[in-house]
């Protein structure tokens, strides 16, 4: 019984180490692609225009919210596509890309629904948001299955 328990604990530790290595590899890949600088630099001009417009007419925010979200969504999608196109054409890479695209689209839809619904906006600087921060999409599980 103790031997089985130790073996299960060792197996779980191996799985954790494998996932940790993969997460590290993914983080290194993301860093090497310079995703954030690409994203933020492409939003800069539109963001400045939005701020100038809001300074002229602060009451226009409800009308500009949807246009701003469209800009954010377009830029995020463009950067995502650029980065995803550079991951290779192996079967494993294409599968990872397909899974990640599905996850990305779902996250963008959830974020957009939250962002565009003023009733869901945090009040008084409340930091809670409706966007998901964890990975509940099953990508890790699907990638592990494809590695077996």
N, C-alpha and C positions, 0 to 999 in steps of 0.2 A: 504494500500500500504506500509506504513512504517512498519507495523507489519510483512508483508511478507518479506520485506527486512531484518528486524532484525532476523527473523526465518532462512532465508537463510544464514545470516552471522553466526548465532549460529551453524547451521548444518556444515558449512564449517570449523568453528573452531573445532568442534568435530572431523571431519575427519582429520584435521591437527594434533590434539592431538593424535588421534589413530595411525596415520602414524608415528608420532614422537616416541611414545611408542614402536611401532613395530621396528622402526629403532634402537632404543636404545637396545631392546632385541636382535636384530641381531648383533649389535656391541658387546654386552656383550658375546654372544655365540661365536663370532669369537675370541674375546680376550681369552675366557676360553679354546679354542681349540689350542691356541698358533700356529696359522697358519704361521705367519711371521717367528718365529724362526725355525720352521720345514723347511720351504721353503729355507731360506737363508743358514742354516747349510748344507743342502743337495747340494747346489750349490757351496759351498766353494772350495772343492777339484778340481772340474772341472774348476772353475774360475781361480784358481791358475795355473792350467795347461795351460789354454788359455793365461794368462798373460806371462808366461815363453815362450810359443811358439811365441807370438807376439814380445817379446823382442828379440828373436833370428832372427825373420824374419817379420818385420813390414808390409811388402808388402803382407803377406799372409792373411791379414784380409778378403778380399773378399771371399776367399775360406773357411775361418773358420767361416764366418758369419752364414751360413746355419747350420753348425754343432753345433754352440753355440745355435742357436734358437731351434734346436731339443732337446738339453739338457734342456734348460729353459722350453720348452713345456712339456717334459717328467716329470720333477720334479714338475712343477705346477700341472699337471694332477694327479700325484701320491698323492701329498698332498691334493688336492681337493677331490679325491676319499676317502682318509682316513678320512677326516673331515666329508664328506657327509655320510659315512657309519655309523657314530656315532650319527646321529640325530634322530634315532628312526624308528619305523615301522608303526606308525599310518597312517591313510589315509592322514591326513593333512601333516605329515612329508614327506611321499613319494611324495605327490604332490609338496611340496616345493622343494624337491630334484630334481624332474624331471624338474621343471621350472628353477631352478638354474643351472642344468647341461646344459640345452639348452642355457641359457645366457652365461655361462662360455665358452662353445664351440664357440659361436659366437664372443665373445670378444677375444679369443685366435686366431681365424682365422683372425680377423681384425688387431690385433696386429702383427701377423706374416706377413701379406701382407705388412703392413707399414714397419716393421723392415727389411724385406728381400728386399725391393725395395730401392736401394741407392738414387734414384731420389727424394724420399719422406723424406730423412733424413734432419733434421734441419741443416742449415748452420751457421757458426760462433757462435755457442753456443745458437742459437735460441731455446727457451724453448717450442715452439709449437710442438705438436705431433699429429699423426693421430689416436692414440688410443682414444677410448671414455672414458670419465671419469664420465659421468652422467648415469643415468639409463633410457635409452630410449627403453628398451626392452619390456616394458609392464608388467614386473613381479609384480610390486606393484599393478597394476590394476587387474591382474589375481588372486593374493593372496587375495585382497579385495573381489573379486567375490566369491572365495571359502569359505570365512569367513561368507558370508551371508546365 
